[in-house]
Amino acid sequence: MALKLNGSNQGFRWKLRRALSRVAPRWARSTTVNVGITGHRACLLTPAVIAALEPVLEDVFGSLREAALSVGPGRMFKRRVQLRLHSALASGADQIAAKSAHATGYRVHALLPFEADEYRNDFSGRELEDFEDALQAAHEVRAIPGERSDEIGAYVSVGKAVIDEADILIAVWDGGEGKGPGGTAHVVGLALESAMPVIHIAIDRDAESVTTRLLVGGDASEPVVQPLSGSKAYRALLKQTLPPRRRA
C-alpha cells in the first residue's frame, strides 16, 4: 500500500528525505563538476570579441550547473553540487572565465605556472591590477611551480595540471595552430588525447563573434565535433563525463 504524503505531514516527508540521504550512496548525494579553462590572452581578444564572449561563458557555466543539478537519482535524495573552475588566471580568457565562474556559483581554483611573485612579472599596468584582483578572489591558489629558466616548460606543466584537475575543458580558441607548446592549441590537443571533452568557444575576430561546439575526439587540427546547445545536450555531456563512481 502506497503512503500518501500531503500538506499535513510535511515534517514526516522532510525526515524521510533526510533518512534516505544518509543511507544513499555518496554519489547519489553529491555531484562534483571540475572544469578547466584554456584560451587566448587579452592581447589577442578585441573589445568586441570580449563583449561577445562574456555572456557566452556565463551561459556555459550556468548550463553546466543546471545539468549537474539534474543528473543522478530522484528527488528523494538530498544532493549537493560542487562546481569548480581550474584556471591559470592569465590575462584574457582565463580571467574572463574566472569572473563568469564566480558569478554562477563556482569555486575558482588558481593553478599558477610560477610562484605568485614570479608570475606577476607576466603582467604590467592594468593587466597586473586585473591579475591581483583575480588572485585575491580565488578560493584556492596553488603554484606548480615552474622555473623562469624553462618558461615554456612551466606553461606546459600548468596546462597539464589544469587537464589533470578537470573533467571538462573549456577552450576559448580561434582554431589556429597556435604558438607551440603551452599555448591554447597545444592544451586542447592534450585534452583530446586524454579523451577529455572540450567545450570549444570559437572566436571569429573578423566577424567579432563567438560560437560554441563540443569536441569529443581527434586532435586539435582535426577534432571530432558535436553540436552543444540546450539543456538536454549539457545533461548528456555530464552523464557521459561523470559516471557514478566520480560523483562523490
C-alpha positions in Angstrom: 0.0 0.0 0.0 1.4 3.4 -1.0 1.9 6.1 1.6 0.4 9.3 0.5 2.2 12.4 1.7 0.2 15.7 1.9 0.5 19.1 3.4 -0.4 17.8 6.9 2.7 15.7 7.2 5.5 17.9 5.7 7.6 17.1 8.8 7.5 13.4 8.1 8.4 14.0 4.5 11.4 16.0 5.4 12.5 13.3 8.0 12.1 10.6 5.3 14.2 12.5 2.8 16.9 13.2 5.4 17.0 9.5 6.4 17.2 8.4 2.8 20.0 10.9 2.1 22.0 9.3 4.9 21.7 5.8 3.6 22.1 6.7 -0.1 25.5 6.0 -1.7 27.8 9.0 -1.7 27.4 9.5 -5.5 23.7 9.9 -5.0 24.2 12.8 -2.6 26.9 14.7 -4.3 27.9 15.8 -7.8 31.2 17.5 -8.4 32.0 19.2 -11.7 35.6 20.2 -12.3 36.0 22.5 -15.3 39.3 23.7 -16.7 39.9 26.7 -18.9 42.4 27.5 -21.6 42.3 30.3 -24.1 43.9 33.3 -25.7 45.5 36.1 -23.8 44.0 39.6 -23.7 46.3 40.9 -26.5 44.5 38.5 -28.9 41.0 39.4 -27.9 39.4 42.6 -29.2 37.0 44.6 -27.1 34.1 43.4 -29.4 35.1 39.8 -29.0 35.4 40.1 -25.3 31.9 41.7 -25.2 30.5 38.7 -27.2 32.5 36.2 -25.1 31.4 37.2 -21.6 27.7 36.3 -21.8 28.6 33.0 -23.7 30.9 31.9 -20.9 28.4 32.7 -18.3 25.8 30.7 -20.2 28.1 27.7 -20.5 28.9 27.8 -16.8 25.2 28.2 -15.9 24.2 25.3 -18.3 26.8 23.0 -16.7 25.5 24.0 -13.2 21.9 23.3 -14.2 22.9 20.0 -15.8 24.8 19.0 -12.6 21.7 19.7 -10.5 19.6 17.4 -12.7 21.8 14.3 -13.1 21.8 11.5 -10.6 19.0 9.8 -8.7 15.5 11.0 -8.0 14.4 14.0 -5.9 14.1 11.9 -2.7 17.9 12.1 -2.2 19.3 15.3 -1.0 22.2 16.1 -3.4 25.0 18.6 -3.2 26.6 20.1 -6.3 30.1 21.2 -6.1 31.3 23.3 -9.0 35.0 24.2 -9.6 36.9 26.1 -12.2 40.6 25.4 -12.5 42.5 28.4 -14.1 46.0 29.7 -14.5 44.5 33.2 -14.3 46.4 34.5 -17.3 45.1 37.7 -18.8 42.3 37.3 -21.3 40.2 34.1 -21.4 41.4 32.7 -18.1 40.4 35.8 -16.1 37.1 36.4 -18.0 36.2 32.7 -17.3 37.0 33.2 -13.6 34.7 36.2 -13.3 31.9 34.2 -15.0 32.5 31.2 -12.8 32.3 33.4 -9.7 29.0 34.9 -11.0 27.5 31.4 -11.4 28.4 29.9 -8.1 31.7 28.1 -8.9 34.7 27.9 -6.6 37.8 29.1 -8.5 41.0 27.2 -8.0 44.0 29.1 -9.3 46.9 26.9 -10.7 49.9 29.1 -11.4 52.8 28.3 -13.6 55.2 30.0 -11.1 55.1 31.2 -7.6 52.8 34.3 -7.4 55.6 36.8 -7.0 57.4 35.5 -10.1 54.1 35.1 -12.1 53.4 38.8 -11.5 56.3 39.5 -14.0 54.0 38.3 -16.8 51.7 41.3 -16.3 52.0 45.1 -16.3 49.8 48.1 -15.9 46.1 47.3 -15.9 46.7 43.6 -16.6 48.7 43.4 -13.3 45.8 45.0 -11.5 43.4 42.5 -13.0 45.6 39.6 -12.1 45.8 40.8 -8.5 42.0 41.1 -8.4 41.6 37.6 -9.8 44.2 36.1 -7.4 42.5 37.7 -4.4 39.1 36.4 -5.5 40.3 32.8 -6.0 39.1 30.3 -3.4 42.3 28.3 -3.6 45.8 29.1 -5.0 48.5 26.6 -5.9 51.7 27.1 -7.8 53.1 24.2 -9.8 55.8 25.9 -9.7 57.9 26.2 -12.8 61.2 27.9 -13.3 61.7 31.1 -15.4 64.7 29.4 -17.0 62.3 26.9 -18.5 59.4 29.2 -19.2 57.8 27.1 -21.9 58.1 24.0 -19.7 56.3 25.9 -16.9 53.4 26.8 -19.2 53.2 23.2 -20.5 53.1 22.0 -16.9 50.3 24.3 -15.9 48.3 23.3 -18.9 48.7 19.7 -18.0 47.8 20.4 -14.4 44.5 22.1 -15.5 43.7 19.0 -17.5 44.6 16.7 -14.6 42.2 18.5 -12.3 39.3 18.8 -14.8 36.5 16.6 -16.1 35.7 19.1 -18.9 37.9 21.7 -20.6 36.6 25.0 -21.9 38.7 26.4 -24.7 38.4 30.0 -25.9 40.2 29.4 -29.1 40.3 30.7 -32.7 41.0 27.2 -34.0 44.5 28.1 -35.2 47.7 26.1 -34.7 48.9 28.5 -32.0 52.5 29.3 -31.0 53.6 25.9 -29.9 53.9 24.0 -26.5 51.9 25.5 -23.7 49.6 27.5 -25.9 45.8 27.1 -26.3 46.0 24.7 -29.3 48.5 22.5 -27.5 46.4 22.3 -24.4 43.3 21.4 -26.5 45.3 18.7 -28.1 46.4 17.3 -24.8 42.9 17.2 -23.6 41.6 15.4 -26.7 44.5 12.9 -26.4 43.3 12.1 -22.9 39.7 11.6 -24.1 38.5 14.7 -22.2 35.6 16.6 -23.8 36.3 20.1 -24.8 33.7 22.9 -25.0 35.1 25.0 -27.8 34.1 28.6 -27.7 35.2 29.5 -31.1 36.2 33.1 -31.6 35.9 34.9 -35.0 37.9 38.1 -34.9 36.7 39.2 -38.4 33.0 38.8 -37.5 33.6 39.8 -33.9 31.5 36.9 -32.7 31.8 33.6 -30.8 30.1 30.2 -31.3 30.0 27.1 -29.1 30.5 23.5 -30.1 31.7 20.3 -28.4 35.0 18.5 -29.3 34.9 14.8 -28.4 37.9 13.2 -30.1 40.5 13.6 -32.9 43.2 16.1 -32.4 43.5 19.9 -32.3 43.9 20.1 -36.1 41.1 17.7 -37.0 38.8 17.4 -34.0 35.6 15.3 -33.9 32.8 17.9 -33.5 29.3 17.6 -32.0 26.7 20.3 -31.5 26.2 21.7 -28.0 23.0 23.6 -27.5 20.3 23.4 -25.0 19.8 21.7 -21.6 19.5 18.2 -23.0 22.9 18.4 -24.6 24.6 19.6 -21.4 22.9 16.8 -19.4 24.0 14.2 -21.8 27.6 15.6 -21.6 27.7 15.3 -17.8 26.1 11.9 -17.8 28.8 10.7 -20.2 31.6 12.5 -18.5 30.8 11.9 -14.8 30.0 8.2 -14.3 28.5 7.4 -10.8 31.8 6.5 -9.3 33.1 10.1 -9.9 30.2 11.9 -8.5 31.4 11.6 -4.9 
